[in-house]
Amino acid sequence: MIGKVGKKGEIYIPKRGRELANLNPEDEVLIEVRGKELIIRKKESVIDVLMEEAVSKVSVEELREIREKLSELLRA
């Protein structure tokens, strides 16, 4: 797949590439430079993460404990 760099340095990703990466207008991307390689990844939103399949089961009580620990850490 070939993209283009515009006159002002904009990077144009072909439509098929945007579709495969599920990139939509206004999405943020993460850019990593490795030598002469440029790696562009979609920055996942909270909605993206919540839509993924669960990898483990957590009880309501466990969620409450986690929330409380996080609250304590944020207050520190």
N, CA, C, O and CB atoms as a CASP TS submission, in Angstrom:
PFRMAT TS
TARGET T0000
AUTHOR 0000-0000-0000
METHOD Language model
MODEL 1
PARENT N/A
ATOM      1  N   MET     1       0.854  -1.165   0.000  1.00  0.00           N
ATOM      2  CA  MET     1       0.000   0.000   0.000  1.00  0.00           C
ATOM      3  C   MET     1       0.904   1.234   0.000  1.00  0.00           C
ATOM      4  O   MET     1       1.878   1.286   0.751  1.00  0.00           O
ATOM      5  CB  MET     1      -0.974  -0.005   1.228  1.00  0.00           C
ATOM      6  N   ILE     2       0.600   2.194  -0.808  1.00  0.00           N
ATOM      7  CA  ILE     2       1.431   3.384  -0.918  1.00  0.00           C
ATOM      8  C   ILE     2       0.624   4.611  -0.526  1.00  0.00           C
ATOM      9  O   ILE     2      -0.487   4.817  -1.013  1.00  0.00           O
ATOM     10  CB  ILE     2       1.989   3.535  -2.345  1.00  0.00           C
ATOM     11  N   GLY     3       1.190   5.423   0.356  1.00  0.00           N
ATOM     12  CA  GLY     3       0.601   6.694   0.743  1.00  0.00           C
ATOM     13  C   GLY     3       1.392   7.819   0.120  1.00  0.00           C
ATOM     14  O   GLY     3       2.249   7.589  -0.734  1.00  0.00           O
ATOM     15  N   LYS     4       1.107   9.030   0.543  1.00  0.00           N
ATOM     16  CA  LYS     4       1.805  10.192  -0.014  1.00  0.00           C
ATOM     17  C   LYS     4       2.083  11.195   1.092  1.00  0.00           C
ATOM     18  O   LYS     4       1.386  11.238   2.106  1.00  0.00           O
ATOM     19  CB  LYS     4       0.977  10.849  -1.149  1.00  0.00           C
ATOM     20  N   VAL     5       3.115  12.003   0.877  1.00  0.00           N
ATOM     21  CA  VAL     5       3.404  13.116   1.770  1.00  0.00           C
ATOM     22  C   VAL     5       3.112  14.387   0.982  1.00  0.00           C
ATOM     23  O   VAL     5       3.638  14.589  -0.112  1.00  0.00           O
ATOM     24  CB  VAL     5       4.899  13.080   2.301  1.00  0.00           C
ATOM     25  N   GLY     6       2.258  15.245   1.559  1.00  0.00           N
ATOM     26  CA  GLY     6       1.876  16.483   0.891  1.00  0.00           C
ATOM     27  C   GLY     6       2.937  17.563   1.018  1.00  0.00           C
ATOM     28  O   GLY     6       3.959  17.368   1.676  1.00  0.00           O
ATOM     29  N   LYS     7       2.688  18.713   0.379  1.00  0.00           N
ATOM     30  CA  LYS     7       3.628  19.833   0.353  1.00  0.00           C
ATOM     31  C   LYS     7       3.955  20.361   1.742  1.00  0.00           C
ATOM     32  O   LYS     7       5.065  20.841   1.973  1.00  0.00           O
ATOM     33  CB  LYS     7       3.072  20.950  -0.488  1.00  0.00           C
ATOM     34  N   LYS     8       3.006  20.279   2.669  1.00  0.00           N
ATOM     35  CA  LYS     8       3.222  20.795   4.020  1.00  0.00           C
ATOM     36  C   LYS     8       3.580  19.680   5.003  1.00  0.00           C
ATOM     37  O   LYS     8       3.575  19.895   6.215  1.00  0.00           O
ATOM     38  CB  LYS     8       1.979  21.532   4.504  1.00  0.00           C
ATOM     39  N   GLY     9       3.891  18.491   4.484  1.00  0.00           N
ATOM     40  CA  GLY     9       4.307  17.385   5.344  1.00  0.00           C
ATOM     41  C   GLY     9       3.178  16.490   5.807  1.00  0.00           C
ATOM     42  O   GLY     9       3.407  15.565   6.587  1.00  0.00           O
ATOM     43  N   GLU    10       1.954  16.744   5.342  1.00  0.00           N
ATOM     44  CA  GLU    10       0.835  15.885   5.733  1.00  0.00           C
ATOM     45  C   GLU    10       1.039  14.495   5.150  1.00  0.00           C
ATOM     46  O   GLU    10       1.531  14.351   4.030  1.00  0.00           O
ATOM     47  CB  GLU    10      -0.521  16.483   5.263  1.00  0.00           C
ATOM     48  N   ILE    11       0.664  13.484   5.901  1.00  0.00           N
ATOM     49  CA  ILE    11       0.777  12.117   5.410  1.00  0.00           C
ATOM     50  C   ILE    11      -0.624  11.653   5.018  1.00  0.00           C
ATOM     51  O   ILE    11      -1.558  11.700   5.820  1.00  0.00           O
ATOM     52  CB  ILE    11       1.421  11.165   6.490  1.00  0.00           C
ATOM     53  N   TYR    12      -0.748  11.210   3.781  1.00  0.00           N
ATOM     54  CA  TYR    12      -2.029  10.731   3.273  1.00  0.00           C
ATOM     55  C   TYR    12      -2.012   9.211   3.248  1.00  0.00           C
ATOM     56  O   TYR    12      -1.192   8.597   2.564  1.00  0.00           O
ATOM     57  CB  TYR    12      -2.324  11.305   1.859  1.00  0.00           C
ATOM     58  N   ILE    13      -2.925   8.614   3.999  1.00  0.00           N
ATOM     59  CA  ILE    13      -3.026   7.158   4.080  1.00  0.00           C
ATOM     60  C   ILE    13      -4.158   6.734   3.153  1.00  0.00           C
ATOM     61  O   ILE    13      -5.250   7.298   3.220  1.00  0.00           O
ATOM     62  CB  ILE    13      -3.278   6.669   5.561  1.00  0.00           C
ATOM     63  N   PRO    14      -3.920   5.756   2.294  1.00  0.00           N
ATOM     64  CA  PRO    14      -4.979   5.308   1.386  1.00  0.00           C
ATOM     65  C   PRO    14      -6.228   4.866   2.154  1.00  0.00           C
ATOM     66  O   PRO    14      -6.146   4.383   3.283  1.00  0.00           O
ATOM     67  CB  PRO    14      -4.472   4.159   0.508  1.00  0.00           C
ATOM     68  N   LYS    15      -7.374   5.044   1.515  1.00  0.00           N
ATOM     69  CA  LYS    15      -8.657   4.713   2.150  1.00  0.00           C
ATOM     70  C   LYS    15      -8.663   3.289   2.690  1.00  0.00           C
ATOM     71  O   LYS    15      -9.116   3.058   3.812  1.00  0.00           O
ATOM     72  CB  LYS    15      -9.806   4.894   1.154  1.00  0.00           C
ATOM     73  N   ARG    16      -8.171   2.338   1.917  1.00  0.00           N
ATOM     74  CA  ARG    16      -8.178   0.934   2.362  1.00  0.00           C
ATOM     75  C   ARG    16      -7.350   0.765   3.638  1.00  0.00           C
ATOM     76  O   ARG    16      -7.734   0.003   4.524  1.00  0.00           O
ATOM     77  CB  ARG    16      -7.629   0.008   1.247  1.00  0.00           C
ATOM     78  N   GLY    17      -6.233   1.461   3.737  1.00  0.00           N
ATOM     79  CA  GLY    17      -5.411   1.402   4.945  1.00  0.00           C
ATOM     80  C   GLY    17      -6.144   1.970   6.148  1.00  0.00           C
ATOM     81  O   GLY    17      -6.073   1.417   7.245  1.00  0.00           O
ATOM     82  N   ARG    18      -6.848   3.075   5.940  1.00  0.00           N
ATOM     83  CA  ARG    18      -7.636   3.670   7.037  1.00  0.00           C
ATOM     84  C   ARG    18      -8.746   2.731   7.470  1.00  0.00           C
ATOM     85  O   ARG    18      -9.035   2.610   8.660  1.00  0.00           O
ATOM     86  CB  ARG    18      -8.233   5.027   6.611  1.00  0.00           C
ATOM     87  N   GLU    19      -9.371   2.063   6.504  1.00  0.00           N
ATOM     88  CA  GLU    19     -10.448   1.120   6.834  1.00  0.00           C
ATOM     89  C   GLU    19      -9.901  -0.064   7.633  1.00  0.00           C
ATOM     90  O   GLU    19     -10.485  -0.469   8.638  1.00  0.00           O
ATOM     91  CB  GLU    19     -11.145   0.618   5.547  1.00  0.00           C
ATOM     92  N   LEU    20      -8.780  -0.611   7.176  1.00  0.00           N
ATOM     93  CA  LEU    20      -8.200  -1.768   7.869  1.00  0.00           C
ATOM     94  C   LEU    20      -7.770  -1.428   9.293  1.00  0.00           C
ATOM     95  O   LEU    20      -7.867  -2.265  10.191  1.00  0.00           O
ATOM     96  CB  LEU    20      -7.004  -2.301   7.087  1.00  0.00           C
ATOM     97  N   ALA    21      -7.293  -0.193   9.499  1.00  0.00           N
ATOM     98  CA  ALA    21      -6.860   0.240  10.829  1.00  0.00           C
ATOM     99  C   ALA    21      -8.009   0.841  11.636  1.00  0.00           C
ATOM    100  O   ALA    21      -7.819   1.259  12.778  1.00  0.00           O
ATOM    101  CB  ALA    21      -5.731   1.255  10.707  1.00  0.00           C
ATOM    102  N   ASN    22      -9.194   0.881  11.044  1.00  0.00           N
ATOM    103  CA  ASN    22     -10.375   1.478  11.685  1.00  0.00           C
ATOM    104  C   ASN    22     -10.107   2.928  12.092  1.00  0.00           C
ATOM    105  O   ASN    22     -10.482   3.353  13.185  1.00  0.00           O
ATOM    106  CB  ASN    22     -10.791   0.652  12.919  1.00  0.00           C
ATOM    107  N   LEU    23      -9.458   3.677  11.207  1.00  0.00           N
ATOM    108  CA  LEU    23      -9.179   5.098  11.441  1.00  0.00           C
ATOM    109  C   LEU    23     -10.319   5.938  10.897  1.00  0.00           C
ATOM    110  O   LEU    23     -10.754   5.754   9.761  1.00  0.00           O
ATOM    111  CB  LEU    23      -7.838   5.519  10.788  1.00  0.00           C
ATOM    112  N   ASN    24     -10.789   6.843  11.704  1.00  0.00           N
ATOM    113  CA  ASN    24     -11.872   7.736  11.320  1.00  0.00           C
ATOM    114  C   ASN    24     -11.419   9.182  11.476  1.00  0.00           C
ATOM    115  O   ASN    24     -10.470   9.455  12.211  1.00  0.00           O
ATOM    116  CB  ASN    24     -13.138   7.465  12.165  1.00  0.00           C
ATOM    117  N   PRO    25     -12.092  10.119  10.787  1.00  0.00           N
ATOM    118  CA  PRO    25     -11.721  11.532  10.950  1.00  0.00           C
ATOM    119  C   PRO    25     -11.691  11.922  12.429  1.00  0.00           C
ATOM    120  O   PRO    25     -12.557  11.524  13.208  1.00  0.00           O
ATOM    121  CB  PRO    25     -12.709  12.441  10.184  1.00  0.00           C
ATOM    122  N   GLU    26     -10.693  12.694  12.792  1.00  0.00           N
ATOM    123  CA  GLU    26     -10.481  13.190  14.159  1.00  0.00           C
ATOM    124  C   GLU    26      -9.881  12.159  15.109  1.00  0.00           C
ATOM    125  O   GLU    26      -9.580  12.508  16.251  1.00  0.00           O
ATOM    126  CB  GLU    26     -11.782  13.669  14.722  1.00  0.00           C
ATOM    127  N   ASP    27      -9.691  10.898  14.691  1.00  0.00           N
ATOM    128  CA  ASP    27      -9.010   9.920  15.547  1.00  0.00           C
ATOM    129  C   ASP    27      -7.575  10.381  15.775  1.00  0.00           C
ATOM    130  O   ASP    27      -6.969  11.016  14.911  1.00  0.00           O
ATOM    131  CB  ASP    27      -9.039   8.491  14.909  1.00  0.00           C
ATOM    132  N   GLU    28      -7.048  10.059  16.934  1.00  0.00           N
ATOM    133  CA  GLU    28      -5.651  10.362  17.215  1.00  0.00           C
ATOM    134  C   GLU    28      -4.818   9.141  16.874  1.00  0.00           C
ATOM    135  O   GLU    28      -5.285   8.008  16.989  1.00  0.00           O
ATOM    136  CB  GLU    28      -5.448  10.781  18.700  1.00  0.00           C
ATOM    137  N   VAL    29      -3.577   9.376  16.453  1.00  0.00           N
ATOM    138  CA  VAL    29      -2.663   8.282  16.137  1.00  0.00           C
ATOM    139  C   VAL    29      -1.389   8.434  16.945  1.00  0.00           C
ATOM    140  O   VAL    29      -0.994   9.542  17.308  1.00  0.00           O
ATOM    141  CB  VAL    29      -2.345   8.243  14.627  1.00  0.00           C
ATOM    142  N   LEU    30      -0.755   7.312  17.221  1.00  0.00           N
ATOM    143  CA  LEU    30       0.537   7.292  17.890  1.00  0.00           C
ATOM    144  C   LEU    30       1.589   7.090  16.810  1.00  0.00           C
ATOM    145  O   LEU    30       1.432   6.228  15.945  1.00  0.00           O
ATOM    146  CB  LEU    30       0.611   6.167  18.993  1.00  0.00           C
ATOM    147  N   ILE    31       2.650   7.868  16.851  1.00  0.00           N
ATOM    148  CA  ILE    31       3.692   7.788  15.836  1.00  0.00           C
ATOM    149  C   ILE    31       5.008   7.416  16.501  1.00  0.00           C
ATOM    150  O   ILE    31       5.432   8.047  17.469  1.00  0.00           O
ATOM    151  CB  ILE    31       3.824   9.126  15.064  1.00  0.00           C
ATOM    152  N   GLU    32       5.642   6.389  15.971  1.00  0.00           N
ATOM    153  CA  GLU    32       6.921   5.923  16.483  1.00  0.00           C
ATOM    154  C   GLU    32       7.920   5.942  15.329  1.00  0.00           C
ATOM    155  O   GLU    32       7.606   5.510  14.220  1.00  0.00           O
ATOM    156  CB  GLU    32       6.799   4.490  17.112  1.00  0.00           C
ATOM    157  N   VAL    33       9.113   6.442  15.593  1.00  0.00           N
ATOM    158  CA  VAL    33      10.154   6.487  14.573  1.00  0.00           C
ATOM    159  C   VAL    33      11.244   5.500  14.959  1.00  0.00           C
ATOM    160  O   VAL    33      11.793   5.562  16.059  1.00  0.00           O
ATOM    161  CB  VAL    33      10.733   7.929  14.412  1.00  0.00           C
ATOM    162  N   ARG    34      11.551   4.590  14.044  1.00  0.00           N
ATOM    163  CA  ARG    34      12.627   3.603  14.229  1.00  0.00           C
ATOM    164  C   ARG    34      13.561   3.716  13.034  1.00  0.00           C
ATOM    165  O   ARG    34      13.319   3.127  11.981  1.00  0.00           O
ATOM    166  CB  ARG    34      12.058   2.131  14.372  1.00  0.00           C
ATOM    167  N   GLY    35      14.626   4.478  13.212  1.00  0.00           N
ATOM    168  CA  GLY    35      15.533   4.704  12.087  1.00  0.00           C
ATOM    169  C   GLY    35      14.795   5.446  10.989  1.00  0.00           C
ATOM    170  O   GLY    35      14.337   6.571  11.189  1.00  0.00           O
ATOM    171  N   LYS    36      14.680   4.814   9.825  1.00  0.00           N
ATOM    172  CA  LYS    36      13.972   5.426   8.705  1.00  0.00           C
ATOM    173  C   LYS    36      12.528   4.936   8.596  1.00  0.00           C
ATOM    174  O   LYS    36      11.824   5.279   7.646  1.00  0.00           O
ATOM    175  CB  LYS    36      14.708   5.141   7.410  1.00  0.00           C
ATOM    176  N   GLU    37      12.089   4.135   9.566  1.00  0.00           N
ATOM    177  CA  GLU    37      10.715   3.626   9.559  1.00  0.00           C
ATOM    178  C   GLU    37       9.824   4.540  10.396  1.00  0.00           C
ATOM    179  O   GLU    37      10.239   5.063  11.430  1.00  0.00           O
ATOM    180  CB  GLU    37      10.660   2.169  10.098  1.00  0.00           C
ATOM    181  N   LEU    38       8.616   4.714   9.933  1.00  0.00           N
ATOM    182  CA  LEU    38       7.604   5.484  10.646  1.00  0.00           C
ATOM    183  C   LEU    38       6.446   4.537  10.926  1.00  0.00           C
ATOM    184  O   LEU    38       5.835   4.017   9.992  1.00  0.00           O
ATOM    185  CB  LEU    38       7.137   6.750   9.821  1.00  0.00           C
ATOM    186  N   ILE    39       6.140   4.310  12.183  1.00  0.00           N
ATOM    187  CA  ILE    39       5.074   3.392  12.565  1.00  0.00           C
ATOM    188  C   ILE    39       3.914   4.229  13.099  1.00  0.00           C
ATOM    189  O   ILE    39       4.070   4.989  14.054  1.00  0.00           O
ATOM    190  CB  ILE    39       5.569   2.344  13.635  1.00  0.00           C
ATOM    191  N   ILE    40       2.763   4.081  12.477  1.00  0.00           N
ATOM    192  CA  ILE    40       1.574   4.853  12.850  1.00  0.00           C
ATOM    193  C   ILE    40       0.517   3.875  13.343  1.00  0.00           C
ATOM    194  O   ILE    40       0.135   2.950  12.627  1.00  0.00           O
ATOM    195  CB  ILE    40       1.035   5.709  11.642  1.00  0.00           C
ATOM    196  N   ARG    41       0.045   4.087  14.579  1.00  0.00           N
ATOM    197  CA  ARG    41      -0.989   3.237  15.155  1.00  0.00           C
ATOM    198  C   ARG    41      -2.125   4.101  15.660  1.00  0.00           C
ATOM    199  O   ARG    41      -1.907   5.227  16.109  1.00  0.00           O
ATOM    200  CB  ARG    41      -0.422   2.363  16.294  1.00  0.00           C
ATOM    201  N   LYS    42      -3.324   3.582  15.588  1.00  0.00           N
ATOM    202  CA  LYS    42      -4.480   4.286  16.121  1.00  0.00           C
ATOM    203  C   LYS    42      -4.384   4.309  17.648  1.00  0.00           C
ATOM    204  O   LYS    42      -4.125   3.284  18.278  1.00  0.00           O
ATOM    205  CB  LYS    42      -5.808   3.614  15.654  1.00  0.00           C
ATOM    206  N   LYS    43      -4.594   5.480  18.226  1.00  0.00           N
ATOM    207  CA  LYS    43      -4.651   5.592  19.683  1.00  0.00           C
ATOM    208  C   LYS    43      -6.040   5.138  20.095  1.00  0.00           C
ATOM    209  O   LYS    43      -7.045   5.719  19.686  1.00  0.00           O
ATOM    210  CB  LYS    43      -4.344   7.068  20.183  1.00  0.00           C
ATOM    211  N   GLU    44      -6.082   4.103  20.902  1.00  0.00           N
ATOM    212  CA  GLU    44      -7.381   3.555  21.292  1.00  0.00           C
ATOM    213  C   GLU    44      -8.096   4.484  22.261  1.00  0.00           C
ATOM    214  O   GLU    44      -7.491   5.040  23.177  1.00  0.00           O
ATOM    215  CB  GLU    44      -7.211   2.172  21.921  1.00  0.00           C
ATOM    216  N   SER    45      -9.379   4.636  22.042  1.00  0.00           N
ATOM    217  CA  SER    45     -10.211   5.412  22.952  1.00  0.00           C
ATOM    218  C   SER    45     -10.780   4.461  24.009  1.00  0.00           C
ATOM    219  O   SER    45     -10.646   3.243  23.895  1.00  0.00           O
ATOM    220  CB  SER    45     -11.357   6.155  22.179  1.00  0.00           C
ATOM    221  N   VAL    46     -11.399   5.015  25.010  1.00  0.00           N
ATOM    222  CA  VAL    46     -12.039   4.196  26.044  1.00  0.00           C
ATOM    223  C   VAL    46     -13.102   3.312  25.396  1.00  0.00           C
ATOM    224  O   VAL    46     -13.261   2.150  25.771  1.00  0.00           O
ATOM    225  CB  VAL    46     -12.669   5.092  27.159  1.00  0.00           C
ATOM    226  N   ILE    47     -13.822   3.859  24.432  1.00  0.00           N
ATOM    227  CA  ILE    47     -14.865   3.090  23.740  1.00  0.00           C
ATOM    228  C   ILE    47     -14.243   1.903  23.006  1.00  0.00           C
ATOM    229  O   ILE    47     -14.780   0.796  23.052  1.00  0.00           O
ATOM    230  CB  ILE    47     -15.645   3.991  22.744  1.00  0.00           C
ATOM    231  N   ASP    48     -13.110   2.129  22.325  1.00  0.00           N
ATOM    232  CA  ASP    48     -12.430   1.024  21.627  1.00  0.00           C
ATOM    233  C   ASP    48     -12.087  -0.094  22.601  1.00  0.00           C
ATOM    234  O   ASP    48     -12.311  -1.268  22.305  1.00  0.00           O
ATOM    235  CB  ASP    48     -11.147   1.528  20.925  1.00  0.00           C
ATOM    236  N   VAL    49     -11.551   0.258  23.748  1.00  0.00           N
ATOM    237  CA  VAL    49     -11.142  -0.738  24.746  1.00  0.00           C
ATOM    238  C   VAL    49     -12.364  -1.474  25.285  1.00  0.00           C
ATOM    239  O   VAL    49     -12.335  -2.695  25.445  1.00  0.00           O
ATOM    240  CB  VAL    49     -10.363  -0.067  25.906  1.00  0.00           C
ATOM    241  N   LEU    50     -13.432  -0.741  25.564  1.00  0.00           N
ATOM    242  CA  LEU    50     -14.632  -1.377  26.111  1.00  0.00           C
ATOM    243  C   LEU    50     -15.307  -2.304  25.110  1.00  0.00           C
ATOM    244  O   LEU    50     -15.998  -3.241  25.509  1.00  0.00           O
ATOM    245  CB  LEU    50     -15.614  -0.323  26.564  1.00  0.00           C
ATOM    246  N   MET    51     -15.120  -2.061  23.830  1.00  0.00           N
ATOM    247  CA  MET    51     -15.741  -2.888  22.796  1.00  0.00           C
ATOM    248  C   MET    51     -14.977  -4.195  22.556  1.00  0.00           C
ATOM    249  O   MET    51     -15.500  -5.110  21.920  1.00  0.00           O
ATOM    250  CB  MET    51     -15.836  -2.103  21.497  1.00  0.00           C
ATOM    251  N   GLU    52     -13.733  -4.286  23.065  1.00  0.00           N
ATOM    252  CA  GLU    52     -12.951  -5.509  22.896  1.00  0.00           C
ATOM    253  C   GLU    52     -13.522  -6.629  23.751  1.00  0.00           C
ATOM    254  O   GLU    52     -14.196  -6.388  24.752  1.00  0.00           O
ATOM    255  CB  GLU    52     -11.479  -5.264  23.253  1.00  0.00           C
ATOM    256  N   GLU    53     -13.239  -7.852  23.341  1.00  0.00           N
ATOM    257  CA  GLU    53     -13.699  -9.009  24.098  1.00  0.00           C
ATOM    258  C   GLU    53     -12.990  -9.062  25.446  1.00  0.00           C
ATOM    259  O   GLU    53     -11.785  -8.826  25.529  1.00  0.00           O
ATOM    260  CB  GLU    53     -13.458 -10.311  23.307  1.00  0.00           C
ATOM    261  N   ALA    54     -13.733  -9.368  26.489  1.00  0.00           N
ATOM    262  CA  ALA    54     -13.159  -9.446  27.833  1.00  0.00           C
ATOM    263  C   ALA    54     -12.145 -10.590  27.902  1.00  0.00           C
ATOM    264  O   ALA    54     -12.350 -11.657  27.322  1.00  0.00           O
ATOM    265  CB  ALA    54     -14.276  -9.643  28.897  1.00  0.00           C
ATOM    266  N   VAL    55     -11.057 -10.347  28.616  1.00  0.00           N
ATOM    267  CA  VAL    55     -10.030 -11.385  28.747  1.00  0.00           C
ATOM    268  C   VAL    55     -10.091 -12.080  30.104  1.00  0.00           C
ATOM    269  O   VAL    55      -9.444 -13.107  30.307  1.00  0.00           O
ATOM    270  CB  VAL    55      -8.645 -10.781  28.540  1.00  0.00           C
ATOM    271  N   SER    56     -10.859 -11.528  31.023  1.00  0.00           N
ATOM    272  CA  SER    56     -11.026 -12.191  32.311  1.00  0.00           C
ATOM    273  C   SER    56     -12.338 -11.737  32.931  1.00  0.00           C
ATOM    274  O   SER    56     -12.923 -10.731  32.530  1.00  0.00           O
ATOM    275  CB  SER    56      -9.832 -11.888  33.257  1.00  0.00           C
ATOM    276  N   LYS    57     -12.772 -12.484  33.892  1.00  0.00           N
ATOM    277  CA  LYS    57     -14.008 -12.137  34.598  1.00  0.00           C
ATOM    278  C   LYS    57     -13.640 -11.515  35.936  1.00  0.00           C
ATOM    279  O   LYS    57     -12.757 -12.001  36.642  1.00  0.00           O
ATOM    280  CB  LYS    57     -14.924 -13.390  34.799  1.00  0.00           C
ATOM    281  N   VAL    58     -14.335 -10.426  36.272  1.00  0.00           N
ATOM    282  CA  VAL    58     -14.086  -9.716  37.523  1.00  0.00           C
ATOM    283  C   VAL    58     -15.427  -9.504  38.203  1.00  0.00           C
ATOM    284  O   VAL    58     -16.401  -9.098  37.569  1.00  0.00           O
ATOM    285  CB  VAL    58     -13.348  -8.351  37.279  1.00  0.00           C
ATOM    286  N   SER    59     -15.469  -9.783  39.498  1.00  0.00           N
ATOM    287  CA  SER    59     -16.717  -9.593  40.231  1.00  0.00           C
ATOM    288  C   SER    59     -16.917  -8.114  40.547  1.00  0.00           C
ATOM    289  O   SER    59     -15.980  -7.319  40.474  1.00  0.00           O
ATOM    290  CB  SER    59     -16.721 -10.429  41.532  1.00  0.00           C
ATOM    291  N   VAL    60     -18.129  -7.765  40.891  1.00  0.00           N
ATOM    292  CA  VAL    60     -18.450  -6.388  41.253  1.00  0.00           C
ATOM    293  C   VAL    60     -17.617  -5.967  42.455  1.00  0.00           C
ATOM    294  O   VAL    60     -17.127  -4.839  42.508  1.00  0.00           O
ATOM    295  CB  VAL    60     -19.959  -6.233  41.557  1.00  0.00           C
ATOM    296  N   GLU    61     -17.454  -6.860  43.414  1.00  0.00           N
ATOM    297  CA  GLU    61     -16.666  -6.552  44.610  1.00  0.00           C
ATOM    298  C   GLU    61     -15.210  -6.273  44.248  1.00  0.00           C
ATOM    299  O   GLU    61     -14.599  -5.355  44.795  1.00  0.00           O
ATOM    300  CB  GLU    61     -16.746  -7.708  45.617  1.00  0.00           C
ATOM    301  N   GLU    62     -14.652  -7.062  43.328  1.00  0.00           N
ATOM    302  CA  GLU    62     -13.271  -6.828  42.896  1.00  0.00           C
ATOM    303  C   GLU    62     -13.146  -5.466  42.218  1.00  0.00           C
ATOM    304  O   GLU    62     -12.159  -4.756  42.416  1.00  0.00           O
ATOM    305  CB  GLU    62     -12.804  -7.945  41.938  1.00  0.00           C
ATOM    306  N   LEU    63     -14.142  -5.107  41.423  1.00  0.00           N
ATOM    307  CA  LEU    63     -14.131  -3.786  40.778  1.00  0.00           C
ATOM    308  C   LEU    63     -14.173  -2.667  41.811  1.00  0.00           C
ATOM    309  O   LEU    63     -13.490  -1.654  41.662  1.00  0.00           O
ATOM    310  CB  LEU    63     -15.317  -3.650  39.813  1.00  0.00           C
ATOM    311  N   ARG    64     -14.968  -2.847  42.848  1.00  0.00           N
ATOM    312  CA  ARG    64     -15.033  -1.833  43.914  1.00  0.00           C
ATOM    313  C   ARG    64     -13.686  -1.682  44.609  1.00  0.00           C
ATOM    314  O   ARG    64     -13.256  -0.566  44.904  1.00  0.00           O
ATOM    315  CB  ARG    64     -16.116  -2.202  44.946  1.00  0.00           C
ATOM    316  N   GLU    65     -13.021  -2.807  44.871  1.00  0.00           N
ATOM    317  CA  GLU    65     -11.706  -2.767  45.517  1.00  0.00           C
ATOM    318  C   GLU    65     -10.689  -2.055  44.622  1.00  0.00           C
ATOM    319  O   GLU    65      -9.904  -1.233  45.095  1.00  0.00           O
ATOM    320  CB  GLU    65     -11.221  -4.198  45.845  1.00  0.00           C
ATOM    321  N   ILE    66     -10.711  -2.374  43.344  1.00  0.00           N
ATOM    322  CA  ILE    66      -9.791  -1.733  42.397  1.00  0.00           C
ATOM    323  C   ILE    66     -10.059  -0.236  42.332  1.00  0.00           C
ATOM    324  O   ILE    66      -9.123   0.564  42.351  1.00  0.00           O
ATOM    325  CB  ILE    66      -9.927  -2.361  40.992  1.00  0.00           C
ATOM    326  N   ARG    67     -11.327   0.147  42.256  1.00  0.00           N
ATOM    327  CA  ARG    67     -11.693   1.563  42.199  1.00  0.00           C
ATOM    328  C   ARG    67     -11.211   2.298  43.444  1.00  0.00           C
ATOM    329  O   ARG    67     -10.706   3.417  43.350  1.00  0.00           O
ATOM    330  CB  ARG    67     -13.213   1.719  42.048  1.00  0.00           C
ATOM    331  N   GLU    68     -11.364   1.675  44.603  1.00  0.00           N
ATOM    332  CA  GLU    68     -10.931   2.295  45.859  1.00  0.00           C
ATOM    333  C   GLU    68      -9.406   2.476  45.880  1.00  0.00           C
ATOM    334  O   GLU    68      -8.908   3.527  46.284  1.00  0.00           O
ATOM    335  CB  GLU    68     -11.384   1.440  47.066  1.00  0.00           C
ATOM    336  N   LYS    69      -8.673   1.449  45.443  1.00  0.00           N
ATOM    337  CA  LYS    69      -7.205   1.554  45.397  1.00  0.00           C
ATOM    338  C   LYS    69      -6.760   2.647  44.437  1.00  0.00           C
ATOM    339  O   LYS    69      -5.837   3.402  44.741  1.00  0.00           O
ATOM    340  CB  LYS    69      -6.582   0.212  44.983  1.00  0.00           C
ATOM    341  N   LEU    70      -7.413   2.737  43.275  1.00  0.00           N
ATOM    342  CA  LEU    70      -7.081   3.782  42.318  1.00  0.00           C
ATOM    343  C   LEU    70      -7.376   5.165  42.883  1.00  0.00           C
ATOM    344  O   LEU    70      -6.596   6.098  42.690  1.00  0.00           O
ATOM    345  CB  LEU    70      -7.848   3.572  41.022  1.00  0.00           C
ATOM    346  N   SER    71      -8.494   5.298  43.576  1.00  0.00           N
ATOM    347  CA  SER    71      -8.840   6.574  44.192  1.00  0.00           C
ATOM    348  C   SER    71      -7.786   6.987  45.216  1.00  0.00           C
ATOM    349  O   SER    71      -7.397   8.153  45.270  1.00  0.00           O
ATOM    350  CB  SER    71     -10.221   6.492  44.856  1.00  0.00           C
ATOM    351  N   GLU    72      -7.324   6.037  46.026  1.00  0.00           N
ATOM    352  CA  GLU    72      -6.292   6.313  47.010  1.00  0.00           C
ATOM    353  C   GLU    72      -4.996   6.770  46.331  1.00  0.00           C
ATOM    354  O   GLU    72      -4.357   7.724  46.775  1.00  0.00           O
ATOM    355  CB  GLU    72      -6.035   5.072  47.869  1.00  0.00           C
ATOM    356  N   LEU    73      -4.615   6.075  45.247  1.00  0.00           N
ATOM    357  CA  LEU    73      -3.394   6.431  44.520  1.00  0.00           C
ATOM    358  C   LEU    73      -3.503   7.834  43.916  1.00  0.00           C
ATOM    359  O   LEU    73      -2.533   8.591  43.932  1.00  0.00           O
ATOM    360  CB  LEU    73      -3.112   5.401  43.413  1.00  0.00           C
ATOM    361  N   LEU    74      -4.657   8.175  43.396  1.00  0.00           N
ATOM    362  CA  LEU    74      -4.837   9.496  42.776  1.00  0.00           C
ATOM    363  C   LEU    74      -4.849  10.621  43.805  1.00  0.00           C
ATOM    364  O   LEU    74      -4.473  11.753  43.501  1.00  0.00           O
ATOM    365  CB  LEU    74      -6.131   9.526  41.977  1.00  0.00           C
ATOM    366  N   ARG    75      -5.282  10.307  45.019  1.00  0.00           N
ATOM    367  CA  ARG    75      -5.299  11.320  46.084  1.00  0.00           C
ATOM    368  C   ARG    75      -3.907  11.577  46.634  1.00  0.00           C
ATOM    369  O   ARG    75      -3.651  12.655  47.170  1.00  0.00           O
ATOM    370  CB  ARG    75      -6.225  10.886  47.216  1.00  0.00           C
ATOM    371  N   ALA    76      -2.994  10.607  46.512  1.00  0.00           N
ATOM    372  CA  ALA    76      -1.650  10.726  47.089  1.00  0.00           C
ATOM    373  C   ALA    76      -0.807  11.760  46.365  1.00  0.00           C
ATOM    374  O   ALA    76       0.349  11.980  46.729  1.00  0.00           O
ATOM    375  CB  ALA    76      -0.943   9.385  47.057  1.00  0.00           C
TER
END
